[in-house]
Amino acid sequence: MGLVGLALLAWLVHEAGVDELGRRLAELGPLAPLALAPYALASLCDARGWRAVLRAFDIEVPFVRLWLVRLAGEAVNSVVPTGVGGEPLKVLLLRADGVSASALSAAVVVSRTIVMIAQALLVVLGVGALLARLGWTLEAPIAVAGLIVLAGVFGLVLVRVQQRGLGRVLARAVAWVLPSGRLGGRVNRMATALDARLAWVYESARVPLLVAMAWHMLAWLVTAAEVWVVLRLLRAPVSWGDALIVEGLAQPIRATCIIVPGALGTQEGGGVAVCRWLGVAPAAGLALWLVVRARETLFDAIGLLYLAVKSPRAAARAKPCATAGSQISTSTTTPK
């Protein structure tokens, strides 16, 4: 599927015209670094949201480290077909600091849930802006209200599933794939601890979760501002409403990364189609998404570089902890 995406991207470049595309990109000139600013801010907002969730579990991590761990996780999500491989990685990287695995796992699950709900709200806002642009001034507020209710139901279902024993479901799946009695007992204990923490946080830590939701929603809105900023730098300005339409409709398109790594080609193709419908020239629309792709590559490279540097250290730090744990276990279970 990656080759199909690459072929689609090549076709888009051909259709837009190599010379015209190059001219559009040249419009950035020395202002090109400004195109990185919105996402840098969005990533910091996301890190703040994750920090709020971690604090709900009494986990404190230096903010810069948290930001880098998030970049590493998102980089892996970009290249893994399922788009979720980065979540276990975040747990492993922070686990080296001696934090409880069940607490970190619960925090990652809760954070991802909040991000998904905020993302759904961004799509709702994009649809509302689209309806308003079509002139459906009366229908737009009603549609947005209905979609917000659906997004709320979606979020409630996610939370209820987690409250009713997500860990046990995962434990049964692991037991089916790896039928080992010793491993099964350990997984069941971790699953029980995960379920307890999820049930507790949703019941007793609602304020920190609302704070996290606000940060993640702000991050999504900043990504819409990225569209507005980059198109202005490309001399193809659009309104704030149109930028919201582009980013809101881009979210379902990016979901294709489940089958196409990084949504290569599909992100650009869908984005160009939306931009063209809004009156943006194909070369300018493609230039926008190529800038976004370059930005994604840069921040993913930062995350992967951090992962490459941190992984050996994390393994080295985890090994003494495991050895110490084994010695403690031996001393407490073996008669003297």
C-alpha positions as a Markdown table, in Angstrom:
| # | Residue | x | y | z |
|---|---|---|---|---|
| 1 | Met | 0.0 | 0.0 | 0.0 |
| 2 | Gly | 2.9 | 2.3 | 0.5 |
| 3 | Leu | 3.9 | 2.0 | -3.1 |
| 4 | Val | 0.3 | 2.9 | -4.1 |
| 5 | Gly | 0.5 | 6.0 | -1.9 |
| 6 | Leu | 3.8 | 6.9 | -3.5 |
| 7 | Ala | 2.4 | 6.5 | -7.0 |
| 8 | Leu | -0.6 | 8.7 | -6.1 |
| 9 | Leu | 1.7 | 11.4 | -4.8 |
| 10 | Ala | 3.8 | 11.3 | -8.0 |
| 11 | Trp | 0.6 | 11.7 | -10.0 |
| 12 | Leu | -0.5 | 14.7 | -7.9 |
| 13 | Val | 2.9 | 16.3 | -8.5 |
| 14 | His | 2.5 | 15.7 | -12.3 |
| 15 | Glu | -1.0 | 17.1 | -12.3 |
| 16 | Ala | -0.1 | 20.2 | -10.4 |
| 17 | Gly | 2.9 | 20.9 | -12.6 |
| 18 | Val | 6.4 | 20.5 | -11.3 |
| 19 | Asp | 7.4 | 24.1 | -12.3 |
| 20 | Glu | 4.3 | 25.7 | -10.7 |
| 21 | Leu | 4.7 | 23.6 | -7.6 |
| 22 | Gly | 8.3 | 24.6 | -7.3 |
| 23 | Arg | 7.3 | 28.3 | -7.7 |
| 24 | Arg | 4.7 | 27.9 | -4.9 |
| 25 | Leu | 7.2 | 26.4 | -2.6 |
| 26 | Ala | 9.7 | 29.1 | -3.4 |
| 27 | Glu | 7.2 | 31.6 | -2.2 |
| 28 | Leu | 8.0 | 30.5 | 1.4 |
| 29 | Gly | 11.6 | 31.7 | 1.1 |
| 30 | Pro | 13.1 | 32.7 | 4.4 |
| 31 | Leu | 9.7 | 32.6 | 6.0 |
| 32 | Ala | 9.7 | 28.8 | 5.8 |
| 33 | Pro | 10.5 | 28.2 | 9.5 |
| 34 | Leu | 7.3 | 30.0 | 10.4 |
| 35 | Ala | 5.4 | 27.1 | 8.9 |
| 36 | Leu | 6.8 | 24.9 | 11.8 |
| 37 | Ala | 5.5 | 27.2 | 14.5 |
| 38 | Pro | 1.8 | 26.1 | 14.6 |
| 39 | Tyr | 2.6 | 22.4 | 15.0 |
| 40 | Ala | 5.3 | 23.1 | 17.5 |
| 41 | Leu | 2.7 | 24.9 | 19.6 |
| 42 | Ala | 0.1 | 22.1 | 19.0 |
| 43 | Ser | 2.6 | 19.4 | 20.1 |
| 44 | Leu | 3.3 | 21.4 | 23.3 |
| 45 | Cys | -0.4 | 21.7 | 24.0 |
| 46 | Asp | -0.8 | 17.9 | 23.5 |
| 47 | Ala | 2.1 | 17.3 | 25.9 |
| 48 | Arg | 0.4 | 19.6 | 28.5 |
| 49 | Gly | -2.8 | 17.6 | 28.0 |
| 50 | Trp | -1.0 | 14.3 | 28.6 |
| 51 | Arg | 0.7 | 15.8 | 31.6 |
| 52 | Ala | -2.6 | 16.7 | 33.1 |
| 53 | Val | -3.7 | 13.0 | 32.7 |
| 54 | Leu | -0.4 | 11.7 | 34.2 |
| 55 | Arg | -0.9 | 14.0 | 37.2 |
| 56 | Ala | -4.3 | 12.5 | 37.8 |
| 57 | Phe | -2.4 | 9.3 | 38.4 |
| 58 | Asp | 0.2 | 11.1 | 40.6 |
| 59 | Ile | 2.8 | 10.7 | 37.9 |
| 60 | Glu | 5.3 | 13.5 | 37.5 |
| 61 | Val | 7.6 | 13.6 | 34.5 |
| 62 | Pro | 9.8 | 16.6 | 33.4 |
| 63 | Phe | 7.9 | 18.4 | 30.7 |
| 64 | Val | 10.6 | 18.4 | 28.0 |
| 65 | Arg | 11.1 | 14.6 | 28.5 |
| 66 | Leu | 7.3 | 14.2 | 28.2 |
| 67 | Trp | 7.2 | 16.2 | 25.0 |
| 68 | Leu | 10.1 | 14.1 | 23.5 |
| 69 | Val | 8.4 | 10.8 | 24.5 |
| 70 | Arg | 5.2 | 12.0 | 22.9 |
| 71 | Leu | 7.1 | 12.8 | 19.7 |
| 72 | Ala | 8.7 | 9.4 | 19.7 |
| 73 | Gly | 5.3 | 7.7 | 20.2 |
| 74 | Glu | 3.7 | 9.7 | 17.4 |
| 75 | Ala | 6.6 | 9.0 | 15.1 |
| 76 | Val | 6.1 | 5.3 | 15.5 |
| 77 | Asn | 2.3 | 5.8 | 15.1 |
| 78 | Ser | 3.1 | 7.4 | 11.7 |
| 79 | Val | 4.9 | 4.4 | 10.3 |
| 80 | Val | 3.1 | 1.4 | 12.0 |
| 81 | Pro | 0.1 | 0.4 | 9.8 |
| 82 | Thr | -2.3 | 0.2 | 12.8 |
| 83 | Gly | -1.4 | 3.7 | 14.0 |
| 84 | Val | -1.2 | 2.6 | 17.6 |
| 85 | Gly | 2.2 | 1.2 | 18.1 |
| 86 | Gly | 3.5 | 4.4 | 19.7 |
| 87 | Glu | 1.2 | 4.0 | 22.8 |
| 88 | Pro | 3.0 | 0.9 | 24.2 |
| 89 | Leu | 6.3 | 2.6 | 23.4 |
| 90 | Lys | 5.4 | 5.6 | 25.5 |
| 91 | Val | 4.7 | 3.3 | 28.4 |
| 92 | Leu | 8.1 | 1.5 | 27.9 |
| 93 | Leu | 10.0 | 4.8 | 27.7 |
| 94 | Leu | 8.5 | 6.2 | 30.9 |
| 95 | Arg | 8.6 | 2.8 | 32.6 |
| 96 | Ala | 12.4 | 3.1 | 32.8 |
| 97 | Asp | 11.9 | 5.8 | 35.4 |
| 98 | Gly | 10.4 | 3.3 | 37.8 |
| 99 | Val | 6.7 | 4.3 | 37.3 |
| 100 | Ser | 4.0 | 1.7 | 37.7 |
| 101 | Ala | 3.3 | 0.0 | 34.4 |
| 102 | Ser | -0.4 | -0.2 | 35.2 |
| 103 | Ala | -0.6 | 3.5 | 36.0 |
| 104 | Leu | 1.3 | 4.4 | 32.8 |
| 105 | Ser | -0.9 | 2.1 | 30.8 |
| 106 | Ala | -4.1 | 3.6 | 32.2 |
| 107 | Ala | -2.8 | 7.1 | 31.6 |
| 108 | Val | -2.0 | 6.3 | 28.0 |
| 109 | Val | -5.4 | 4.8 | 27.4 |
| 110 | Val | -7.2 | 7.7 | 29.0 |
| 111 | Ser | -5.0 | 10.2 | 27.1 |
| 112 | Arg | -5.7 | 8.5 | 23.8 |
| 113 | Thr | -9.4 | 8.5 | 24.5 |
| 114 | Ile | -9.5 | 12.2 | 25.2 |
| 115 | Val | -7.5 | 12.9 | 22.0 |
| 116 | Met | -10.0 | 10.9 | 20.0 |
| 117 | Ile | -12.9 | 12.8 | 21.5 |
| 118 | Ala | -11.3 | 16.1 | 20.8 |
| 119 | Gln | -10.5 | 15.0 | 17.3 |
| 120 | Ala | -14.1 | 14.1 | 16.8 |
| 121 | Leu | -15.2 | 17.6 | 17.9 |
| 122 | Leu | -12.7 | 19.1 | 15.4 |
| 123 | Val | -14.4 | 17.2 | 12.6 |
| 124 | Val | -17.8 | 18.4 | 13.9 |
| 125 | Leu | -16.5 | 22.0 | 13.7 |
| 126 | Gly | -15.2 | 21.4 | 10.2 |
| 127 | Val | -18.5 | 20.0 | 9.1 |
| 128 | Gly | -20.3 | 23.0 | 10.7 |
| 129 | Ala | -18.0 | 25.4 | 8.9 |
| 130 | Leu | -18.6 | 23.5 | 5.6 |
| 131 | Leu | -22.4 | 23.8 | 6.0 |
| 132 | Ala | -22.2 | 27.5 | 6.8 |
| 133 | Arg | -20.1 | 28.0 | 3.7 |
| 134 | Leu | -22.7 | 26.2 | 1.6 |
| 135 | Gly | -25.2 | 28.8 | 2.8 |
| 136 | Trp | -27.1 | 26.4 | 5.1 |
| 137 | Thr | -27.2 | 29.0 | 7.9 |
| 138 | Leu | -30.2 | 27.6 | 9.6 |
| 139 | Glu | -29.3 | 23.9 | 9.2 |
| 140 | Ala | -25.7 | 24.3 | 10.3 |
| 141 | Pro | -26.2 | 25.0 | 14.0 |
| 142 | Ile | -28.8 | 22.1 | 14.2 |
| 143 | Ala | -26.4 | 19.7 | 12.5 |
| 144 | Val | -23.5 | 20.8 | 14.7 |
| 145 | Ala | -25.6 | 20.3 | 17.8 |
| 146 | Gly | -26.6 | 16.8 | 16.7 |
| 147 | Leu | -23.1 | 15.9 | 15.8 |
| 148 | Ile | -21.8 | 17.1 | 19.2 |
| 149 | Val | -24.4 | 14.9 | 20.9 |
| 150 | Leu | -23.1 | 11.9 | 18.7 |
| 151 | Ala | -19.5 | 12.8 | 19.6 |
| 152 | Gly | -20.6 | 12.8 | 23.3 |
| 153 | Val | -22.2 | 9.4 | 23.0 |
| 154 | Phe | -19.1 | 8.1 | 21.2 |
| 155 | Gly | -16.9 | 9.4 | 24.1 |
| 156 | Leu | -19.3 | 8.0 | 26.7 |
| 157 | Val | -19.2 | 4.5 | 25.1 |
| 158 | Leu | -15.4 | 4.6 | 25.1 |
| 159 | Val | -15.3 | 5.5 | 28.8 |
| 160 | Arg | -18.0 | 2.8 | 29.7 |
| 161 | Val | -16.0 | 0.1 | 27.9 |
| 162 | Gln | -12.9 | 1.0 | 29.9 |
| 163 | Gln | -14.9 | 1.2 | 33.1 |
| 164 | Arg | -16.4 | -2.2 | 32.6 |
| 165 | Gly | -13.1 | -4.1 | 32.3 |
| 166 | Leu | -11.0 | -3.2 | 29.3 |
| 167 | Gly | -8.0 | -4.9 | 31.0 |
| 168 | Arg | -9.8 | -8.2 | 31.4 |
| 169 | Val | -10.7 | -8.1 | 27.7 |
| 170 | Leu | -7.1 | -7.5 | 26.7 |
| 171 | Ala | -5.9 | -10.2 | 29.1 |
| 172 | Arg | -8.2 | -12.8 | 27.5 |
| 173 | Ala | -6.9 | -11.8 | 24.1 |
| 174 | Val | -3.3 | -12.2 | 25.3 |
| 175 | Ala | -4.2 | -15.6 | 26.8 |
| 176 | Trp | -5.7 | -16.7 | 23.5 |
| 177 | Val | -2.6 | -15.7 | 21.5 |
| 178 | Leu | 0.0 | -16.8 | 24.1 |
| 179 | Pro | -1.5 | -19.6 | 26.2 |
| 180 | Ser | 1.1 | -19.7 | 29.0 |
| 181 | Gly | 0.0 | -20.2 | 32.6 |
| 182 | Arg | 2.8 | -18.2 | 34.1 |
| 183 | Leu | 2.4 | -15.4 | 31.7 |
| 184 | Gly | -1.4 | -15.5 | 32.0 |
| 185 | Gly | -1.2 | -15.0 | 35.7 |
| 186 | Arg | 1.0 | -12.0 | 35.4 |
| 187 | Val | -1.1 | -10.5 | 32.6 |
| 188 | Asn | -4.3 | -11.0 | 34.7 |
| 189 | Arg | -2.7 | -9.2 | 37.7 |
| 190 | Met | -1.7 | -6.3 | 35.4 |
| 191 | Ala | -5.2 | -6.3 | 33.8 |
| 192 | Thr | -6.9 | -6.1 | 37.2 |
| 193 | Ala | -4.7 | -3.2 | 38.3 |
| 194 | Leu | -5.4 | -1.4 | 34.9 |
| 195 | Asp | -9.1 | -1.8 | 35.3 |
| 196 | Ala | -9.0 | -0.5 | 38.9 |
| 197 | Arg | -7.0 | 2.6 | 37.9 |
| 198 | Leu | -9.3 | 3.3 | 34.9 |
| 199 | Ala | -12.4 | 3.0 | 37.0 |
| 200 | Trp | -11.0 | 5.3 | 39.7 |
| 201 | Val | -9.7 | 8.0 | 37.4 |
| 202 | Tyr | -13.0 | 8.4 | 35.5 |
| 203 | Glu | -14.9 | 8.5 | 38.7 |
| 204 | Ser | -12.6 | 10.7 | 40.9 |
| 205 | Ala | -10.4 | 12.8 | 38.7 |
| 206 | Arg | -12.8 | 14.5 | 36.3 |
| 207 | Val | -11.4 | 18.0 | 36.7 |
| 208 | Pro | -7.8 | 17.0 | 35.5 |
| 209 | Leu | -9.4 | 15.1 | 32.6 |
| 210 | Leu | -11.4 | 18.2 | 31.6 |
| 211 | Val | -8.2 | 20.2 | 31.7 |
| 212 | Ala | -6.6 | 17.6 | 29.5 |
| 213 | Met | -9.5 | 17.8 | 27.1 |
| 214 | Ala | -9.1 | 21.6 | 26.9 |
| 215 | Trp | -5.4 | 21.3 | 26.1 |
| 216 | His | -6.0 | 18.6 | 23.4 |
| 217 | Met | -8.9 | 20.6 | 21.8 |
| 218 | Leu | -6.6 | 23.6 | 21.7 |
| 219 | Ala | -4.0 | 21.5 | 20.0 |
| 220 | Trp | -6.4 | 20.5 | 17.3 |
| 221 | Leu | -7.5 | 24.0 | 16.7 |
| 222 | Val | -3.9 | 25.1 | 16.3 |
| 223 | Thr | -3.5 | 22.5 | 13.6 |
| 224 | Ala | -6.3 | 24.3 | 11.8 |
| 225 | Ala | -4.4 | 27.5 | 12.2 |
| 226 | Glu | -1.4 | 25.7 | 10.6 |
| 227 | Val | -3.5 | 25.5 | 7.4 |
| 228 | Trp | -4.3 | 29.2 | 7.6 |
| 229 | Val | -0.7 | 30.2 | 8.2 |
| 230 | Val | 0.9 | 28.0 | 5.5 |
| 231 | Leu | -1.5 | 29.0 | 2.8 |
| 232 | Arg | -0.8 | 32.6 | 3.6 |
| 233 | Leu | 2.9 | 32.0 | 3.3 |
| 234 | Leu | 2.2 | 30.3 | 0.0 |
| 235 | Arg | 0.3 | 33.5 | -1.2 |
| 236 | Ala | -3.0 | 31.5 | -1.4 |
| 237 | Pro | -4.8 | 32.9 | 1.7 |
| 238 | Val | -8.1 | 31.4 | 2.9 |
| 239 | Ser | -10.5 | 32.4 | 5.7 |
| 240 | Trp | -10.4 | 30.9 | 9.2 |
| 241 | Gly | -13.6 | 29.0 | 8.4 |
| 242 | Asp | -12.1 | 27.5 | 5.3 |
| 243 | Ala | -9.0 | 26.5 | 7.2 |
| 244 | Leu | -11.2 | 24.7 | 9.7 |
| 245 | Ile | -13.0 | 22.9 | 6.9 |
| 246 | Val | -9.7 | 21.7 | 5.5 |
| 247 | Glu | -8.3 | 20.4 | 8.8 |
| 248 | Gly | -11.6 | 19.0 | 9.9 |
| 249 | Leu | -12.1 | 17.0 | 6.7 |
| 250 | Ala | -8.5 | 16.0 | 6.7 |
| 251 | Gln | -9.0 | 13.9 | 9.9 |
| 252 | Pro | -11.0 | 11.1 | 8.3 |
| 253 | Ile | -8.5 | 11.1 | 5.4 |
| 254 | Arg | -5.6 | 10.7 | 7.7 |
| 255 | Ala | -7.3 | 7.7 | 9.2 |
| 256 | Thr | -6.2 | 5.8 | 6.1 |
| 257 | Cys | -2.8 | 5.5 | 7.8 |
| 258 | Ile | -4.3 | 2.2 | 9.2 |
| 259 | Ile | -3.7 | 0.7 | 5.8 |
| 260 | Val | -1.3 | 3.2 | 4.2 |
| 261 | Pro | 1.7 | 4.0 | 6.4 |
| 262 | Gly | 1.7 | 7.7 | 7.2 |
| 263 | Ala | -1.4 | 8.1 | 4.9 |
| 264 | Leu | 1.2 | 8.7 | 2.1 |
| 265 | Gly | -0.4 | 10.0 | -1.0 |
| 266 | Thr | -4.0 | 9.7 | 0.4 |
| 267 | Gln | -3.4 | 12.6 | 2.8 |
| 268 | Glu | -2.1 | 14.8 | -0.1 |
| 269 | Gly | -4.8 | 13.6 | -2.6 |
| 270 | Gly | -7.7 | 14.2 | -0.2 |
| 271 | Gly | -6.3 | 17.5 | 1.0 |
| 272 | Val | -5.8 | 18.8 | -2.6 |
| 273 | Ala | -9.3 | 17.8 | -3.5 |
| 274 | Val | -10.8 | 19.7 | -0.5 |
| 275 | Cys | -8.5 | 22.8 | -1.2 |
| 276 | Arg | -9.5 | 22.8 | -4.8 |
| 277 | Trp | -13.2 | 22.7 | -3.9 |
| 278 | Leu | -12.5 | 25.8 | -1.7 |
| 279 | Gly | -11.0 | 27.6 | -4.7 |
| 280 | Val | -7.3 | 27.0 | -3.9 |
| 281 | Ala | -5.2 | 26.3 | -6.9 |
| 282 | Pro | -4.0 | 22.6 | -7.1 |
| 283 | Ala | -0.3 | 23.6 | -7.0 |
| 284 | Ala | -0.9 | 25.7 | -3.9 |
| 285 | Gly | -3.0 | 22.9 | -2.3 |
| 286 | Leu | -0.4 | 20.3 | -2.9 |
| 287 | Ala | 2.4 | 22.7 | -1.7 |
| 288 | Leu | 0.4 | 23.0 | 1.5 |
| 289 | Trp | 0.3 | 19.3 | 2.1 |
| 290 | Leu | 4.0 | 18.8 | 1.1 |
| 291 | Val | 4.9 | 21.4 | 3.7 |
| 292 | Val | 2.8 | 19.5 | 6.2 |
| 293 | Arg | 4.5 | 16.3 | 5.2 |
| 294 | Ala | 7.9 | 17.9 | 5.6 |
| 295 | Arg | 6.9 | 19.2 | 9.0 |
| 296 | Glu | 5.7 | 15.7 | 10.0 |
| 297 | Thr | 8.9 | 14.2 | 8.8 |
| 298 | Leu | 11.0 | 16.7 | 10.8 |
| 299 | Phe | 9.2 | 16.2 | 14.1 |
| 300 | Asp | 9.1 | 12.4 | 13.5 |
| 301 | Ala | 12.8 | 12.5 | 13.0 |
| 302 | Ile | 13.2 | 14.3 | 16.3 |
| 303 | Gly | 11.1 | 11.7 | 18.0 |
| 304 | Leu | 13.0 | 8.8 | 16.4 |
| 305 | Leu | 16.3 | 10.3 | 17.3 |
| 306 | Tyr | 15.3 | 10.6 | 20.9 |
| 307 | Leu | 14.1 | 7.0 | 20.8 |
| 308 | Ala | 17.4 | 5.9 | 19.4 |
| 309 | Val | 19.3 | 7.7 | 22.1 |
| 310 | Lys | 17.0 | 6.8 | 24.9 |
| 311 | Ser | 16.2 | 3.1 | 24.2 |
| 312 | Pro | 19.7 | 1.7 | 25.2 |
| 313 | Arg | 19.7 | 3.9 | 28.3 |
| 314 | Ala | 16.2 | 2.7 | 29.2 |
| 315 | Ala | 17.2 | -0.9 | 28.8 |
| 316 | Ala | 20.3 | -0.4 | 30.9 |
| 317 | Arg | 18.2 | 1.3 | 33.6 |
| 318 | Ala | 15.5 | -1.3 | 33.5 |
| 319 | Lys | 18.0 | -4.2 | 33.8 |
| 320 | Pro | 19.2 | -3.3 | 37.3 |
| 321 | Cys | 15.7 | -2.7 | 38.4 |
| 322 | Ala | 14.7 | -6.2 | 37.1 |
| 323 | Thr | 17.7 | -7.8 | 38.8 |
| 324 | Ala | 16.9 | -6.0 | 42.1 |
| 325 | Gly | 13.3 | -7.1 | 41.9 |
| 326 | Ser | 14.4 | -10.7 | 41.3 |
| 327 | Gln | 16.7 | -10.6 | 44.3 |
| 328 | Ile | 13.9 | -9.2 | 46.5 |
| 329 | Ser | 11.5 | -11.9 | 45.3 |
| 330 | Thr | 14.1 | -14.6 | 46.1 |
| 331 | Ser | 14.9 | -13.2 | 49.5 |
| 332 | Thr | 11.2 | -13.0 | 50.5 |
| 333 | Thr | 10.1 | -16.4 | 49.1 |
| 334 | Thr | 13.1 | -18.6 | 50.0 |
| 335 | Pro | 13.4 | -19.8 | 53.7 |
| 336 | Lys | 16.5 | -18.8 | 55.5 |
